[in-house]
Amino acid sequence: MLVSVIVTTYNRANVLPRCLDSLLAQTYKPLEIIVVDDGSTDDTHKLFESDYAYQNIEYVRLSANCGVTIARNKGLDIFRGDAYMIWDSDDILYDHCIQELVNVLDSDNSIGVVTAPGDYIQHGVKLPFRVLPSTRISFEQKKRNALPPNECIRLIRSECGRGLRFEGRNQDFIYSDRLARRCGWYHLEQALGQIYIKSDNNSLTLLRARPNMKWAKERVKPYEDYIRDFGDMLSQIAPKEISHCAYGAAIGLLLSGELAKARSYVQLMQKYDPGSKRTKAMWWLVKLPFADTLFICIYRIRVLLSKYTNK
């Protein structure tokens, strides 16, 4: 079984080597390593002209910084493996990781995704998380948060992920749920890598917390599609998930000046999570005839404050 690891990176020449070294040290072979450089402006490209020039790594450099979603999809377009993994450039895999994941896929053809937790490291300290024993995971269990929060290492059988692409920004859960609906999942108890939290300004953890008007608008359609495709199922097992997606759609619509449509998604929030502070705030906001204009002003202030506090 050929395993492909798709690594996306942006301006991380300082930490990318630790990621690549962990992949090259994997006990499992054969391994295809693809690095998609999302238009880095640092010395990332020089790594592949020197230290990693003769390693078994395919380096693809995008002409501009397009965002992690496009970079990941580029990797999905070109990988050749029988199974694949999406990985971040500041994190590492333990040397036996891929072998452990492949063993599960080889043991049962009904399993399409095998997952494992990572040791979360912040400021040099390992964060504690609850442990889930190795077990099969159904879609319903997944949506009921059976998986521990640090479950982030996933090897996907290529035939299960065929045709799926990442959508919007910071909406990895949509890709994950579409996979979970397609095939069986198996969770391994053992941590198989290290995930570095807030390691630099390009950390996805930090980027997801920063307000971005363009990204908020781009997320509307994926949220709408997700609610349409999963709404009936989620209304039975995870109704607050519908409210979460409706909130994201309403934010993007308000920023686009589509107040009437935003109100319809706030109504969904009211239906599926009426008691939350977020629902109550949005419910009163959209009653205002100028709610979209007011919200755009507030959001722009948040963006400015975010830039100021992150200098």
Secondary structure, DSSP 4 states (H G I P E B T S, - for coil): --EEEEEEESS-TTTHHHHHHHHHT-SS-SEEEEEEE-S--SSHHHHTTTTTTTSSEEEEE-SS---HHHHHHHHHHH---SEEEEEETT-EE-TTHHHHHHHHHHH-TTEEEEEEE-EEEETTEEPP-----SEEE-HHHHHTT-S-TTEEEEEEEHHHHTT----SSS-HHHHHHHHHHHSEEEE-SS--EEEETT-STT-HHHHHHS--HHHHHHTHHHHHHHHHHHHHHHHHH-HHHHHHHHHHHHHHHHHTT-HHHHHHHHHHHHHH-TTSHHHHHHHHHTTSTTHHHHHHHHHHHHHHHHHHHT-
